[in-house]
């Protein structure tokens, strides 16, 4: 007679059950994070927007703005 889980018996069944729960709970956690939008970069925090704001406030010149924005876009 063959034991379940390819000969691992009750220990193998426990490990398999634990693994399934870990996969299930990890999947639920990831889905919740995706639905809530966590982990995404906010548009306001991008480097190009910081450069635009600095240019709009007059902290950098037009030449500096174009130089920095070209470097950022070509990364």
Residue frames relative to the residue before (quaternion, step in Angstrom):
aa qw qx qy qz dx dy dz
X 1.0000 0.0000 0.0000 0.0000 0.00 0.00 0.00
X 0.3576 -0.7467 0.5249 0.1977 3.59 -0.93 0.95
X 0.3933 -0.6830 0.5611 0.2530 3.52 -1.05 0.76
X 0.5709 -0.5782 0.4438 0.3779 3.55 -1.20 0.41
X 0.8160 0.2590 -0.2079 0.4731 3.56 -1.31 0.39
X 0.6366 -0.5899 0.3181 0.3817 3.55 0.92 0.99
X 0.7793 -0.3756 0.1772 0.4693 3.56 0.88 0.91
X 0.5461 0.6315 -0.4059 0.3718 3.59 1.19 0.08
X 0.3645 -0.7743 0.4585 0.2393 3.58 1.21 -0.21
X 0.8269 -0.2236 0.1606 0.4903 3.53 -1.15 -0.65
X 0.5899 0.5535 -0.3788 0.4496 3.62 1.10 -0.55
X 0.6576 0.5107 -0.3000 0.4655 3.57 0.95 -0.87
X 0.6412 0.5115 -0.3261 0.4699 3.57 1.01 -0.77
X 0.6446 0.5183 -0.3204 0.4618 3.59 1.00 -0.81
X 0.6558 0.5049 -0.3074 0.4696 3.58 0.92 -0.91
X 0.6581 0.5064 -0.3103 0.4629 3.59 0.92 -0.88
X 0.6515 0.5033 -0.3139 0.4730 3.60 0.96 -0.85
X 0.6500 0.5112 -0.3094 0.4695 3.59 0.95 -0.85
X 0.6468 0.5208 -0.3098 0.4631 3.58 0.96 -0.84
X 0.6495 0.5090 -0.3195 0.4658 3.59 0.96 -0.82
X 0.6526 0.5033 -0.3192 0.4679 3.61 0.97 -0.79
X 0.6367 0.5221 -0.3295 0.4621 3.59 0.97 -0.80
X 0.6603 0.4959 -0.3064 0.4735 3.59 0.92 -0.88
X 0.6613 0.5143 -0.3059 0.4524 3.58 0.91 -0.90
X 0.7022 0.4595 -0.2770 0.4679 3.59 0.81 -0.97
X 0.6190 0.5252 -0.3443 0.4716 3.60 1.06 -0.67
X 0.6438 0.5233 -0.3153 0.4608 3.58 0.98 -0.80
X 0.6490 0.5040 -0.3112 0.4774 3.57 0.97 -0.84
X 0.6428 0.5251 -0.3168 0.4590 3.59 0.95 -0.88
X 0.6704 0.4913 -0.3011 0.4675 3.60 0.88 -0.92
X 0.6538 0.5122 -0.3223 0.4542 3.60 0.92 -0.83
X 0.6427 0.5110 -0.3276 0.4674 3.60 0.96 -0.80
X 0.6488 0.5113 -0.3199 0.4640 3.60 0.94 -0.84
X 0.6613 0.5009 -0.3092 0.4650 3.59 0.97 -0.81
X 0.6546 0.5142 -0.3112 0.4584 3.57 0.96 -0.85
X 0.7049 0.4551 -0.2616 0.4770 3.57 0.95 -0.87
X 0.4441 -0.7162 0.4396 0.3107 3.58 1.21 -0.34
X 0.3859 0.7197 -0.4921 0.3016 3.57 1.18 0.37
X 0.7420 0.3946 -0.2922 0.4566 3.53 -1.11 0.67
X 0.5903 0.5536 -0.3770 0.4505 3.57 1.24 -0.09
X 0.4653 -0.6476 0.5209 0.3046 3.54 -1.16 0.62
X 0.3891 -0.7138 0.5308 0.2393 3.54 -0.82 0.99
X 0.5850 -0.6086 0.4133 0.3414 3.54 -1.05 0.78
X 0.6612 0.5293 -0.3098 0.4321 3.59 1.00 -0.77
X 0.6981 0.4961 -0.2697 0.4403 3.58 1.14 -0.52
X 0.4887 0.6689 -0.4517 0.3311 3.59 1.18 -0.05
X 0.6321 -0.5806 0.3726 0.3529 3.52 -1.15 0.69
X 0.6472 0.5272 -0.3352 0.4368 3.60 0.94 -0.80
X 0.6484 0.5090 -0.3224 0.4654 3.59 1.06 -0.67
X 0.6010 0.5378 -0.3556 0.4724 3.56 1.11 -0.62
X 0.6486 0.5089 -0.3120 0.4722 3.58 0.99 -0.85
X 0.6419 0.5224 -0.3239 0.4583 3.58 0.97 -0.82
X 0.6588 0.5049 -0.3083 0.4648 3.56 0.96 -0.84
X 0.6497 0.5108 -0.3191 0.4638 3.58 0.96 -0.83
X 0.6454 0.5044 -0.3170 0.4781 3.58 1.03 -0.77
X 0.6572 0.5160 -0.3087 0.4544 3.58 0.97 -0.85
X 0.6894 0.4546 -0.2752 0.4923 3.60 1.08 -0.66
X 0.5052 -0.6735 0.4078 0.3534 3.58 1.27 -0.17
X 0.4054 0.7325 -0.4621 0.2925 3.57 1.21 0.32
X 0.7735 0.1712 -0.1114 0.5999 3.57 1.18 -0.54
X 0.5167 -0.6421 0.4690 0.3175 3.56 -1.19 0.54
X 0.6883 -0.4653 0.3549 0.4287 3.53 -1.33 0.18
X 0.6455 0.5181 -0.3231 0.4589 3.58 0.98 -0.81
X 0.6499 0.5008 -0.3146 0.4773 3.58 0.97 -0.83
X 0.6221 0.5496 -0.3356 0.4453 3.58 1.01 -0.82
X 0.7059 0.4550 -0.2740 0.4686 3.59 0.80 -1.00
X 0.6260 0.5399 -0.3345 0.4524 3.58 1.03 -0.75
X 0.7007 0.4566 -0.2697 0.4773 3.59 0.85 -0.98
X 0.6770 0.4950 -0.3108 0.4473 3.61 0.86 -0.89
X 0.6233 0.5241 -0.3434 0.4679 3.62 1.06 -0.67
X 0.6422 0.5125 -0.3242 0.4688 3.59 0.98 -0.79
X 0.6799 0.4944 -0.2975 0.4526 3.57 0.93 -0.86
X 0.6824 0.4901 -0.2935 0.4561 3.58 0.98 -0.77
X 0.7181 0.4369 -0.2501 0.4805 3.59 1.13 -0.53
X 0.4156 0.7026 -0.4707 0.3347 3.58 1.26 0.30
